[in-house]
Amino acid sequence: MPSHPEASGGLLAGMGITRQLAALDDLLRRAAKVPEIEAVVLIGSLASGAADSVSDVDAIVIVRESSFDAGRQQRHALHTASVPACWDHPTDPPSHVAAHKWIDDSGVLVEVLIATASGPLRVAEPARVVLGDPAVLTRTTRRPPITRQEMTESAHPLESAYDKLKEAVRRASLQPPTA
């Protein structure tokens, strides 16, 4: 399965996002070993080039059309067994869309949507295939960008706490140093 050179280094290098790039590299390395996975699509701030030192890693793992259940069962293979926290969002099995999230050892939140390309998955820009065939996006339904409200409506308590921490860090970084 081809990985694209701009996936974790290249275009994103030098943005102060070393932890996020390491988390993305780990995800891509692990995803390439799971036969049910057809592609990994990077979305969110990393895909747009707007990531900062507290950004999370947002990705869609596209599983082969007949392999959703098997692919979803492999979700823990996408991260180390020793991650400080991982959780799933409730899923509707017939929909062929599931969410698996974790905080890695460096404190990066990795949010992965697992889906088939032809299912009810809706992909918003920016979206960049970073592992697998770039043509996979032509088989997905497109949608307008997701609003902040949509993202927080059903957030897990860990996600909500993590978002508050990120905002506090961003606010603190804007404050002038005190003497």
C-alpha positions in Angstrom: 0.0 0.0 0.0 1.7 3.2 -1.1 2.3 6.0 1.4 2.5 9.5 0.1 5.7 11.5 0.8 3.9 14.5 2.1 2.0 12.4 4.5 3.9 13.2 7.7 7.0 15.1 6.7 7.3 17.0 3.5 4.6 19.7 3.3 4.1 19.7 7.1 7.7 19.7 8.3 8.8 22.7 10.3 5.4 23.6 11.7 6.3 22.7 15.3 4.1 19.6 15.2 6.7 16.9 15.8 4.5 15.0 18.2 1.6 15.0 15.7 3.8 13.9 12.8 5.1 11.0 15.0 1.6 10.0 15.9 0.6 10.1 12.2 3.7 8.1 11.2 2.8 5.5 13.8 -0.8 5.3 12.6 0.3 4.9 9.0 2.8 2.2 9.8 0.3 0.2 11.8 -2.6 0.8 9.2 -0.3 -0.5 6.4 -0.2 -3.9 8.2 -3.9 -4.4 8.5 -5.2 -6.2 5.3 -8.7 -4.9 5.7 -7.5 -1.2 5.4 -7.7 0.2 1.9 -6.6 3.8 2.6 -6.0 6.4 5.3 -7.3 9.9 4.6 -5.9 12.8 6.6 -8.4 15.5 7.5 -8.6 18.5 9.8 -5.8 21.0 10.6 -3.0 18.7 9.6 -4.6 18.2 6.1 -5.1 22.0 5.8 -1.6 22.9 6.9 -3.0 24.9 9.9 -1.9 22.5 12.7 -0.1 23.8 15.7 1.7 22.2 18.6 -1.5 21.2 20.4 -3.5 20.0 17.3 -4.9 16.5 17.2 -4.5 14.0 14.4 -7.8 13.5 12.5 -8.0 10.7 10.0 -10.4 8.4 8.2 -9.5 4.8 7.8 -11.2 3.4 4.7 -11.7 -0.3 5.0 -12.4 -2.6 2.0 -16.1 -2.8 1.1 -16.7 -6.3 2.4 -14.5 -5.9 5.4 -16.1 -3.3 7.7 -16.7 -5.7 10.6 -13.2 -7.2 10.4 -11.6 -3.8 9.9 -13.5 -2.4 12.9 -12.3 -5.4 15.0 -8.7 -4.4 14.1 -9.1 -0.8 15.5 -6.8 -1.5 18.4 -4.0 -2.5 16.0 -3.8 1.2 15.0 -2.1 2.2 18.2 0.1 0.7 20.9 -1.5 -1.4 23.7 0.0 1.0 26.2 -1.8 4.2 25.1 -2.9 6.1 28.2 -6.5 6.2 27.0 -8.6 4.9 24.1 -12.3 4.8 23.5 -15.0 4.2 20.9 -18.0 6.4 20.0 -21.2 4.5 20.0 -21.7 2.9 16.6 -24.7 1.8 14.5 -23.4 -1.5 13.1 -25.5 -1.4 9.9 -24.1 2.1 9.0 -20.5 0.8 8.5 -19.1 3.9 10.2 -17.3 3.8 13.6 -15.1 6.1 15.6 -12.0 5.0 17.6 -9.9 7.6 19.4 -6.9 7.6 21.7 -4.4 9.8 23.4 -0.9 8.6 22.6 2.1 8.5 25.0 3.2 12.0 23.9 -0.3 13.5 24.7 -1.6 13.7 21.1 -5.2 13.0 20.6 -5.7 10.8 17.5 -9.3 10.6 16.2 -10.0 7.9 13.6 -13.2 7.3 11.7 -13.4 3.8 10.3 -15.7 3.4 7.3 -16.2 2.0 3.9 -15.9 4.4 1.0 -19.4 3.6 -0.4 -21.2 3.7 2.9 -22.8 6.7 4.7 -19.3 8.3 5.3 -19.3 12.0 4.3 -15.9 13.6 3.7 -15.3 17.3 4.1 -12.4 19.3 2.8 -9.5 19.4 3.5 -9.0 15.7 2.8 -5.7 14.1 1.7 -5.1 10.4 1.1 -1.8 9.7 2.9 -1.8 5.9 2.6 -3.3 3.9 -0.3 -4.9 4.9 -3.6 -5.7 8.6 -3.9 -8.7 7.7 -6.1 -10.5 6.3 -3.0 -11.9 9.8 -2.4 -13.8 9.6 -5.7 -16.0 6.9 -4.2 -16.9 8.9 -1.1 -19.8 11.3 -0.6 -18.6 14.9 -0.1 -20.0 17.3 2.4 -19.4 20.9 3.6 -16.8 21.3 6.4 -17.9 20.2 9.8 -18.8 23.0 12.3 -17.3 23.2 15.8 -20.8 22.6 17.2 -21.2 19.4 15.2 -17.8 18.2 16.6 -18.7 19.0 20.2 -22.3 17.8 20.3 -21.5 14.2 21.1 -18.0 14.6 22.5 -16.6 12.0 24.9 -15.7 13.6 28.3 -12.0 13.0 27.6 -12.3 14.8 24.3 -14.1 17.7 26.0 -11.3 17.9 28.6 -8.6 17.7 26.0 -10.3 20.5 24.0 -10.3 22.7 27.1 -6.6 22.0 27.7 -5.8 22.8 24.0 -7.6 26.1 24.2 -5.9 27.0 27.5 -2.5 26.2 26.0 -3.3 28.3 22.9 -4.4 31.3 25.1 -1.3 31.0 27.3 0.9 31.1 24.2 -0.6 34.4 23.2 0.1 36.1 26.5 3.2 38.2 26.7 5.9 36.8 29.0 5.9 38.2 32.5 9.1 39.6 34.0 
